[in-house]
C-alpha cells in the first residue's frame, strides 16, 4: 500500500470516528500570525484559482471579497452595534470582550504575531488554528503531510465532530461566550445554525468556492456525505445545548433562568391574535408557558424515528419530560435534560456515514411525516426542517421534490408571518410516498 493511500485511510478513520482531541483555535496556545501571512499571491492570495495546484490558492481573496466572516469585526462599528452596546452599558462593541470573542480572532495579546490585527475579523486562524508551527511548510506536499500539519497545530476542520464544535462555539455558544437573552433584547439578531447548510453556504459563497472537494481532497482528508454532516452537526448542537442547560449558565442573573435558551417565538408573537400553541412534545402544559428552544432536538427525534425507533421513542419521551419540567424548577429541567442527552448519545453512537448510506429517503420521509403531524408549529423547528429537507432532496436528486423547495422556502420568508398550518399541509403533501421505502432501521 502506498504512503498516500495509508495517509488517506488514516484521515478517513479519524473522520469516521467522529472524535478529535484538538483544542479550539481560540484556546490552542499557539501564536496567531495574522491574515496577512496567508495573503501572498503565491500562497492563498492569488486573484484567480491556480491551475495545477492541489488547492485553489485564492482563498484569501475569496474570504476578503465574499465571506461575511471577513466583515465580522466591521459590523461592530455600525449603528446597530453601537445601539446594542449602549443598551448593554458597553463603551464600544469594538472593544468589548463579549463581542470580540465571536466577531474577531480574540486570542490573548501574548499570542498575537506582528501582522495580527483584531480588525481582520474572523480570519484564517480563527478556524484553522494558530499558524506559528505550520505556516512555513504546510504547503510542502507530499514532503509534509496533512497529518504533520495537524500535529503542528492546524485545526482539523475536515473532521465533522471538530467542525461542529468549532462552529457551534459562536453560532450557539459556550459556557464562556453566549448570546444571552439580555444581548438579544438589546438588539442582537437571533442565532440559527445547521452544520451542513451553513458549511455549503460559506464554502460556495461568492465568485469562487473557498475550497473544492475533489479527488485530491478526498485522498488527503477524506469525504463524508451531506446527510452525515447534517446528522452529526444536528446531534452535536442538541447535546451542546443540553450541556449548557445543565451548567451554571442556565441559572441566569435574576429570578428567571437564562431566557436565551427559550424559543423566541413562544413569547414574542403578535398580541392581536391568540397564537400560543402547545405541541404533543410539550406534555400538556397550560397556556402561557415558555418553551425551551428545541428545534434541533425535534429534528433529532425525526432522524431517530427513521434510523433507530427505540431512540426515537426515548427522545420524544425526553422532550416531553423536559418541557413538563419547565413548570417545576430549574433542577427538574436539568434532570430531564440529562436523560434526554443520554438518548441523543445513544443515537449519536449509531449514526455513521455508513449507517446513513441508503437511508436518505427514509430520513426525508420521516422529517416530512413529523412535520405533517404538526411538530413544526414553532418557526425555529420549521426553519430546521426546511434546511434538512433541502439538503436531503438535493442529495437524493429527486427533480420533482426539488421543484417544491421554493414553495416551502416562501412560507418561511418572514418569521412573523409564518403560518404553521400552511407549512404542515405542504409537508403532508410531500410526505406521501409513491412506494413504500425498502430501508430498514439500523437497530
C-alpha angles and dihedrals in degrees: 000000000000123000090245092053092049089050092050092049091049091051092049091047091055091045094049091048088063094214135109136178094202118126116234111261092250090062103029095111092226126124111260105220099197136253092274091068089066097043104082113123091240092052119039099322101083113136090226134022113280119239117228093023124118088223130042094244091206094085094117092052092047090049094047095046105034112014117095088208088072089060097044093106094043089057088065090068098053124104095259092054091046089054092048091050092049092051090050093048093245121148090224137342088226091066104030114108093217089060099038094051090074103019096054143019090270101183120154116283093249090060096055118104126216093268096043118120127179087210089070086080120204097357139168098294093045085075106017098044135242107323103205093110102034106031097088099052113015090105094054098101134205091008090060111039127210088249090057090053090050090052089052092056107278107145113238100237090163089066105091094212092050093045090050092054092046097050095041091053086078106014090056105006142230136243087273100047126025135155095236128198088259090057091046091049089053089060109276112146119253113265121236129172144173116172102220097041093046092045092054094043089052097041095051100034117131131358097325132027117250089234137352127232103222137140093285092051090051093049094050102035110012127236136247132192123259089243092057092046089052095047095045092047091047093055092043091054093047094049094045090050091051091046090055091048089054091050133076093267090076091063091076125202101279141017092313128070117247101294091199086085092061130090106267092211093054087076107014100070133125112291092210097070133035106252104156106124127176116212128211090257091057090073099230099299116168130257119293098026114140113232127220115247102263106157095124091041091057089051088051088054090053091047091051093048088059099042108022115013093187090059089044091058090047093050092048091049090047092052091051092048093049094050092046089050088060088075091057117044145297093271091056090051091051092050091051090046089054091054092046091050089056090057091049091049090053091053092043090058090057100044112092133145088260096049091051095047110108094010097085095105092047090052091048093050091049093051090050092046092048088053093047087057088061098254093134097059088121114075096231093058090047090051091052091046093054093051090050094046092048092051094047095045091052092046092048089047098220108164095199093052091044089057089058096055096086091053091053092046091052090062090059100047093106122028092204091055096044112135111203095194091053091049093047092048091051092051091046090057092050092044094067104100118210089220132017113264115252097208120112128212120266094235 
